[in-house]
């Protein structure tokens, strides 16, 4: 793997409040939030995220106009000198997310740092994917990036490194104290912005000796794509078709304690399949379906899921308005088999397409959505990063929307030209 410096674009704090310009990652924005972001002049969502009611062709044309208007207004500026960038995210997990983390690992706040640069696709064998992608979303990203000529937000890739060499180098250079969440006033960030309670900061590293050192540390190191599978797959497809592209990438330590790995959950609305119908089908399909006490608390449901994982079994929970059940499968041999077990049931047994159920980022949100739609929340057990790495480097893909890594980068904090450097 080769990472190169680039001339990044980022919000222009001298003219605009960066917090008004950045937005959540394109595929996490709902209709109501879209309307709010569209009302903010030059917000990145206007040229990075398509509303579900808008055709792709109309969106890409609109994105070009919105991006050009934002650049003309100097809402974003491009740095004059090639650089690596340090991107930090300070965040506090929501209460129901915190519940999924073992008590001994919980912190009041987390600070993740990563190195941002242009990823060379010369050595694709050094880059592993772990999730399948949706072809229509890949095609949408290709069309958007070709139209705008930009990578709009960094892909996040994880690496292993003995003795935390890169993180120590970055922290010492910038005077960061991650444990105490302290920053050196003599090295202020280029940009500091807040989004949904998280603080996003960006520094530029332009010193030639430091750039050379960082390039050498990552040369031919293997990385796994953690977040941004559709954007990476789009870049890879463009490269295969002969285009010269360098996807914007944020490299983070895969085992950093500030990087949280959680499963995505699923919700099937009543209009798709009522809870009783799902339960009857599960009794036919699975040899081991255990009814649970009604109206358990969220911590109790999570404890049941941890029990499934501790037993080394495949499984998932189904929770309706007034009852719940646990489906168990065989021994868990490979990470991701819980999702395969569930999708064989939903897509195979019930003939439900992936677009007929929703993917939800937290167990609390899944339970709430199921209550509102009188539907069924399907909750998945914890995931281990070591198992995900094994699957990725063995070229075995997990189901779409299996893993959720936190924190999420923001759109618009840094973006780059397709062909940089």
ZAVEXPA-541798 format. One record per residue (C-alpha): residue in one letter; x, y, z. Coordinates in Angstrom, 1 decimal. Example, Ala and Ser with C-alpha at 12.3 -4.5 7.8 and 13.67 -1.06 7.14 Angstrom:
BEGIN
tilum, c1, c2, c3
A, 12.3, -4.5, 7.8;
S, 13.7, -1.1, 7.1;
//
This chain:
BEGIN
tilum, c1, c2, c3
X, 0.0, 0.0, 0.0;
X, 1.3, 3.5, -0.9;
X, -0.1, 6.7, 0.5;
X, 0.8, 10.1, -1.0;
X, 0.4, 13.7, 0.1;
X, -2.2, 15.9, -1.6;
X, -3.5, 19.4, -1.8;
X, -6.7, 19.2, 0.1;
X, -9.8, 21.3, 0.0;
X, -11.5, 22.2, 3.4;
X, -13.8, 24.8, 4.9;
X, -12.6, 28.4, 4.9;
X, -12.9, 29.6, 8.5;
X, -12.1, 33.2, 7.6;
X, -15.4, 33.5, 5.6;
X, -17.7, 30.8, 7.0;
X, -18.4, 28.8, 10.1;
X, -17.1, 25.3, 9.3;
X, -19.8, 23.7, 11.5;
X, -22.4, 25.1, 9.0;
X, -20.5, 23.5, 6.0;
X, -19.8, 19.9, 7.1;
X, -22.5, 17.2, 7.1;
X, -22.8, 13.5, 8.0;
X, -21.7, 10.9, 5.6;
X, -23.9, 10.8, 2.5;
X, -25.7, 7.4, 3.3;
X, -26.6, 8.3, 6.9;
X, -28.8, 11.3, 6.3;
X, -32.6, 11.0, 6.5;
X, -35.2, 13.2, 4.7;
X, -35.8, 15.6, 7.6;
X, -32.0, 16.2, 8.1;
X, -31.6, 16.6, 4.4;
X, -34.1, 19.5, 4.3;
X, -32.3, 21.2, 7.2;
X, -28.8, 20.8, 5.5;
X, -30.2, 22.0, 2.1;
X, -31.2, 25.3, 3.8;
X, -27.6, 26.0, 4.9;
X, -25.7, 27.9, 2.2;
X, -22.9, 25.8, 0.7;
X, -23.3, 22.8, 3.1;
X, -21.5, 19.7, 1.8;
X, -24.6, 17.6, 1.8;
X, -25.8, 19.6, -1.2;
X, -23.1, 18.1, -3.5;
X, -22.4, 14.8, -1.7;
X, -25.7, 13.2, -0.7;
X, -28.7, 12.4, -2.9;
X, -32.2, 12.6, -1.5;
X, -34.1, 9.3, -2.0;
X, -36.8, 11.1, -4.1;
X, -34.2, 12.5, -6.6;
X, -33.0, 10.7, -9.7;
X, -29.3, 10.1, -9.9;
X, -28.9, 12.1, -13.1;
X, -30.6, 15.1, -11.7;
X, -28.6, 14.9, -8.4;
X, -25.2, 14.8, -10.2;
X, -26.1, 17.8, -12.3;
X, -27.3, 19.7, -9.2;
X, -24.2, 18.6, -7.3;
X, -21.9, 20.1, -9.9;
X, -23.7, 23.4, -9.7;
X, -23.8, 23.5, -5.9;
X, -20.1, 22.6, -5.6;
X, -19.1, 25.2, -8.1;
X, -21.2, 27.8, -6.3;
X, -19.5, 26.9, -3.0;
X, -16.0, 27.1, -4.5;
X, -16.8, 30.4, -6.2;
X, -18.0, 31.9, -2.8;
X, -14.7, 30.6, -1.2;
X, -16.6, 28.6, 1.3;
X, -13.9, 26.0, 0.8;
X, -10.2, 26.7, 0.0;
X, -7.5, 24.5, -1.4;
X, -4.1, 24.4, 0.3;
X, -1.2, 25.6, -1.8;
X, 1.3, 22.9, -0.7;
X, 1.0, 19.1, -0.9;
X, 0.5, 17.7, 2.6;
X, -0.6, 14.8, 4.7;
X, -3.4, 15.7, 7.1;
X, -4.2, 14.7, 10.6;
X, -7.9, 14.2, 11.1;
X, -9.2, 13.9, 14.7;
X, -12.7, 13.2, 15.9;
X, -13.6, 13.7, 19.5;
X, -17.0, 12.1, 20.4;
X, -19.2, 10.8, 23.1;
X, -21.3, 7.7, 22.1;
X, -25.0, 7.9, 22.6;
X, -26.4, 6.0, 25.7;
X, -27.7, 3.0, 23.7;
X, -24.4, 2.7, 21.8;
X, -22.5, 2.9, 25.1;
X, -24.6, 0.0, 26.4;
X, -23.1, -2.2, 23.8;
X, -19.5, -1.6, 25.0;
X, -18.2, -3.7, 27.9;
X, -18.2, -1.7, 31.1;
X, -14.4, -1.9, 31.5;
X, -13.9, -0.4, 28.1;
X, -16.3, 2.5, 28.5;
X, -15.1, 6.1, 28.5;
X, -16.9, 9.4, 28.9;
X, -15.3, 10.6, 25.6;
X, -13.1, 9.2, 22.9;
X, -10.6, 10.8, 20.6;
X, -9.6, 9.0, 17.3;
X, -6.8, 10.3, 15.1;
X, -5.9, 9.3, 11.6;
X, -3.6, 10.2, 8.7;
X, -5.3, 11.4, 5.6;
X, -3.7, 11.2, 2.2;
X, -4.2, 10.0, -1.4;
X, -4.3, 6.2, -1.6;
X, -2.4, 4.7, -4.6;
X, -4.3, 1.8, -6.2;
X, -1.1, 0.4, -7.7;
X, -1.0, -2.5, -5.1;
X, -4.6, -3.6, -4.8;
X, -3.4, -6.8, -3.2;
X, -2.5, -4.8, -0.1;
X, -6.1, -3.5, 0.3;
X, -8.8, -5.8, 1.7;
X, -12.6, -5.3, 1.7;
X, -14.8, -7.1, 4.2;
X, -18.4, -6.3, 3.1;
X, -20.4, -6.7, 0.0;
X, -21.6, -3.6, -1.7;
X, -24.8, -2.5, -3.4;
X, -24.2, -2.1, -7.1;
X, -26.5, 0.8, -7.5;
X, -24.7, 2.8, -4.8;
X, -21.4, 2.1, -6.3;
X, -22.6, 3.3, -9.7;
X, -24.0, 6.5, -8.0;
X, -20.7, 7.3, -6.5;
X, -18.9, 6.7, -9.8;
X, -21.3, 9.1, -11.6;
X, -21.0, 11.7, -8.8;
X, -17.2, 11.6, -8.6;
X, -16.8, 11.8, -12.4;
X, -19.2, 14.7, -12.6;
X, -17.6, 16.7, -9.8;
X, -14.0, 15.5, -10.2;
X, -13.8, 15.2, -6.4;
X, -13.5, 12.6, -3.6;
X, -15.9, 14.2, -1.1;
X, -14.9, 12.5, 2.1;
X, -12.1, 10.1, 3.2;
X, -12.5, 6.4, 3.1;
X, -11.4, 4.9, 6.4;
X, -8.9, 2.1, 6.3;
X, -7.4, 0.2, 9.3;
X, -3.8, -0.9, 9.7;
X, -1.7, -2.8, 12.3;
X, 1.5, -1.2, 13.6;
X, 3.7, -2.4, 16.4;
X, 4.4, 0.1, 19.2;
X, 1.8, 2.6, 17.8;
X, 4.6, 4.3, 15.9;
X, 2.5, 6.5, 13.6;
X, 0.0, 7.6, 16.3;
X, 2.9, 8.5, 18.7;
X, 4.6, 10.4, 15.9;
X, 1.5, 12.4, 15.1;
X, 0.6, 13.1, 18.7;
X, 4.1, 14.2, 19.5;
X, 4.3, 16.4, 16.5;
X, 1.0, 18.2, 17.2;
X, 1.3, 18.2, 21.0;
X, -1.9, 16.0, 21.4;
X, -2.7, 14.3, 24.7;
X, -5.4, 11.9, 23.7;
X, -5.9, 10.5, 27.2;
X, -6.7, 13.9, 28.7;
X, -8.2, 15.3, 25.5;
X, -5.8, 18.2, 25.4;
X, -4.4, 20.1, 22.4;
X, -1.3, 22.3, 22.0;
X, -2.4, 25.9, 21.6;
X, 0.7, 26.6, 19.6;
X, -0.5, 24.1, 16.9;
X, -4.1, 25.1, 16.2;
X, -6.0, 23.1, 13.6;
X, -6.7, 24.4, 10.1;
X, -10.3, 23.6, 10.8;
X, -12.4, 22.8, 13.8;
X, -16.1, 22.0, 13.4;
X, -18.9, 20.4, 15.4;
X, -21.4, 17.9, 14.1;
X, -24.0, 16.1, 16.2;
X, -22.0, 16.6, 19.4;
X, -18.7, 15.5, 17.9;
X, -15.7, 17.8, 17.2;
X, -13.8, 17.3, 14.0;
X, -10.4, 18.9, 13.6;
X, -7.9, 19.0, 10.7;
X, -4.2, 19.8, 10.7;
X, -1.8, 19.9, 7.7;
X, 1.7, 18.3, 7.8;
X, 3.9, 19.9, 5.2;
X, 7.4, 19.2, 6.5;
X, 9.3, 17.2, 3.9;
X, 11.2, 15.1, 6.4;
X, 8.0, 14.1, 8.2;
X, 6.2, 13.4, 5.0;
X, 9.0, 11.1, 3.9;
X, 9.0, 9.3, 7.2;
X, 5.2, 8.7, 7.1;
X, 5.4, 7.4, 3.5;
X, 8.1, 5.0, 4.4;
X, 6.2, 3.7, 7.5;
X, 3.2, 2.8, 5.3;
X, 5.0, 1.4, 2.3;
X, 3.6, -2.0, 1.4;
X, 1.6, -2.2, 4.6;
X, -1.7, -4.1, 4.3;
X, -4.9, -2.2, 5.2;
X, -8.5, -3.2, 5.5;
X, -11.3, -0.9, 4.4;
X, -13.4, -0.1, 7.5;
X, -15.8, 2.5, 6.3;
X, -16.5, 3.7, 2.7;
X, -16.8, 0.4, 0.8;
X, -19.0, 1.9, -1.9;
X, -16.6, 4.8, -2.4;
X, -13.5, 2.5, -2.5;
X, -15.3, 0.1, -4.9;
X, -16.2, 3.0, -7.1;
X, -12.6, 4.2, -7.2;
X, -11.3, 0.7, -7.9;
X, -13.8, 0.3, -10.7;
X, -12.7, 3.6, -12.3;
X, -9.0, 2.5, -12.0;
X, -9.8, -0.8, -13.6;
X, -11.4, 1.1, -16.5;
X, -8.2, 3.0, -17.0;
X, -8.8, 6.2, -15.0;
X, -6.0, 7.6, -12.9;
X, -7.7, 8.0, -9.4;
X, -6.2, 8.3, -5.9;
X, -9.1, 7.9, -3.4;
X, -8.9, 10.2, -0.4;
X, -8.2, 7.9, 2.6;
X, -7.9, 8.2, 6.4;
X, -5.6, 5.6, 7.9;
X, -6.3, 4.6, 11.5;
X, -5.0, 1.9, 13.8;
X, -7.5, -0.9, 13.5;
X, -7.2, -1.8, 17.2;
X, -7.3, 1.7, 18.5;
X, -9.4, 1.9, 21.7;
X, -11.2, 5.0, 20.3;
X, -12.4, 3.0, 17.3;
X, -15.6, 1.2, 18.1;
X, -16.9, -1.7, 16.1;
X, -20.6, -2.5, 16.3;
X, -23.1, -4.5, 14.2;
X, -25.8, -2.9, 12.1;
X, -29.3, -4.1, 13.0;
X, -32.3, -4.6, 10.8;
X, -36.0, -3.7, 11.1;
X, -38.8, -5.3, 9.1;
X, -42.0, -3.1, 9.1;
X, -45.4, -4.8, 9.8;
X, -46.6, -4.0, 6.2;
X, -43.7, -6.2, 4.9;
X, -44.2, -9.1, 7.4;
X, -46.1, -9.0, 10.7;
X, -44.3, -10.2, 13.8;
X, -46.5, -13.4, 14.1;
X, -45.8, -14.4, 10.5;
X, -42.0, -14.0, 11.1;
X, -42.3, -16.1, 14.3;
X, -44.1, -18.9, 12.6;
X, -41.6, -18.9, 9.7;
X, -38.7, -19.0, 12.2;
X, -40.2, -22.0, 14.0;
X, -40.3, -23.8, 10.6;
X, -36.8, -22.6, 9.6;
X, -34.7, -22.9, 12.7;
X, -34.3, -25.9, 15.0;
X, -33.6, -23.7, 18.0;
X, -36.0, -20.8, 18.6;
X, -36.3, -19.7, 22.2;
X, -39.1, -17.4, 23.4;
X, -38.0, -14.5, 25.7;
X, -39.7, -12.6, 28.4;
X, -41.8, -9.8, 27.0;
X, -40.7, -6.1, 27.4;
X, -37.1, -6.8, 28.4;
X, -34.8, -3.8, 28.8;
X, -32.2, -2.9, 26.2;
X, -29.4, -4.0, 28.5;
X, -31.1, -7.3, 29.0;
X, -31.4, -7.9, 25.3;
X, -27.8, -7.0, 24.8;
X, -26.8, -9.5, 27.6;
X, -28.7, -12.2, 25.7;
X, -26.7, -11.4, 22.6;
X, -23.4, -11.5, 24.5;
X, -24.4, -14.9, 25.8;
X, -24.8, -16.2, 22.2;
X, -21.4, -14.9, 21.4;
X, -19.8, -16.4, 24.5;
X, -21.3, -19.8, 23.6;
X, -19.6, -19.6, 20.2;
X, -23.0, -19.9, 18.5;
X, -24.6, -18.2, 15.5;
X, -27.7, -16.3, 16.4;
X, -29.9, -13.1, 16.5;
X, -32.8, -11.6, 18.4;
X, -36.2, -10.7, 17.0;
X, -38.1, -8.2, 19.1;
X, -41.7, -7.1, 18.5;
X, -44.1, -4.8, 20.3;
X, -45.0, -7.4, 23.1;
X, -42.8, -10.4, 22.6;
X, -39.4, -11.5, 21.5;
X, -37.5, -14.7, 20.5;
X, -33.9, -15.8, 20.0;
X, -32.8, -17.9, 17.0;
X, -29.7, -19.9, 17.3;
X, -27.7, -21.5, 14.5;
X, -24.7, -23.8, 14.5;
X, -21.2, -23.1, 15.8;
X, -19.7, -19.7, 14.9;
X, -16.7, -20.6, 12.7;
X, -16.2, -17.3, 10.8;
X, -17.1, -13.7, 11.7;
X, -20.3, -12.6, 9.9;
X, -22.1, -15.9, 10.0;
X, -24.8, -14.3, 12.2;
X, -25.7, -12.0, 9.3;
X, -25.7, -14.9, 6.9;
X, -28.0, -16.8, 9.2;
X, -30.4, -13.8, 9.3;
X, -30.3, -13.0, 5.6;
X, -30.9, -16.6, 4.6;
X, -34.0, -16.4, 6.6;
X, -35.2, -12.9, 5.5;
X, -34.2, -13.2, 1.8;
X, -34.3, -16.9, 1.3;
X, -37.2, -18.2, 3.4;
X, -39.3, -15.0, 3.3;
X, -38.2, -13.7, -0.1;
X, -37.7, -10.2, 1.3;
X, -35.3, -8.1, -0.8;
X, -32.7, -6.1, 1.1;
X, -34.5, -2.9, 0.1;
X, -37.6, -4.1, 1.9;
X, -36.1, -3.8, 5.4;
X, -34.1, -1.0, 7.0;
X, -30.6, -0.9, 8.4;
X, -30.3, 0.8, 11.8;
X, -27.1, 1.9, 13.5;
X, -28.0, 1.3, 17.1;
X, -30.1, -1.3, 19.0;
X, -32.1, 1.4, 20.8;
X, -33.0, 3.0, 17.4;
X, -33.9, -0.4, 16.0;
X, -36.3, -1.1, 18.9;
X, -37.8, 2.4, 18.5;
X, -38.3, 2.1, 14.8;
X, -39.9, -1.3, 15.3;
X, -42.4, 0.1, 17.8;
X, -43.3, 3.0, 15.5;
X, -43.9, 0.7, 12.5;
X, -45.4, -2.1, 14.6;
X, -42.7, -4.2, 13.1;
X, -39.8, -6.4, 14.1;
X, -36.3, -5.4, 15.2;
X, -33.6, -7.9, 14.4;
X, -30.6, -7.4, 16.8;
X, -27.2, -8.9, 16.1;
X, -24.5, -10.0, 18.5;
X, -21.1, -8.2, 19.0;
X, -18.4, -8.4, 16.3;
X, -14.7, -8.9, 16.9;
X, -12.2, -6.9, 14.8;
X, -9.8, -9.9, 14.7;
X, -12.5, -12.0, 13.0;
X, -13.4, -9.3, 10.5;
X, -9.7, -9.0, 9.5;
X, -9.5, -12.8, 9.0;
X, -12.5, -12.7, 6.7;
X, -11.2, -9.7, 4.8;
X, -7.7, -11.1, 4.1;
X, -9.2, -14.5, 3.2;
X, -11.3, -12.7, 0.6;
X, -14.6, -13.7, 2.2;
X, -17.2, -11.0, 2.3;
X, -19.7, -10.3, 5.0;
X, -23.2, -9.2, 4.2;
X, -23.9, -5.6, 3.2;
X, -24.2, -3.3, 6.2;
X, -22.7, -5.8, 8.7;
X, -20.1, -3.6, 10.5;
X, -20.5, -0.1, 11.8;
X, -17.3, 1.6, 12.8;
X, -17.5, 4.7, 15.0;
X, -16.8, 7.5, 14.8;
X, -17.9, 8.6, 11.4;
X, -16.0, 11.1, 9.3;
X, -17.8, 14.2, 8.0;
X, -18.5, 15.2, 4.4;
X, -16.8, 18.5, 3.6;
X, -14.1, 18.7, 6.2;
X, -11.6, 17.6, 3.6;
X, -12.0, 16.6, 0.0;
X, -9.7, 16.2, -2.9;
X, -9.4, 16.0, -6.7;
X, -9.9, 12.5, -8.2;
X, -6.4, 12.6, -9.7;
X, -4.4, 14.1, -6.8;
X, -1.5, 13.8, -6.4;
//
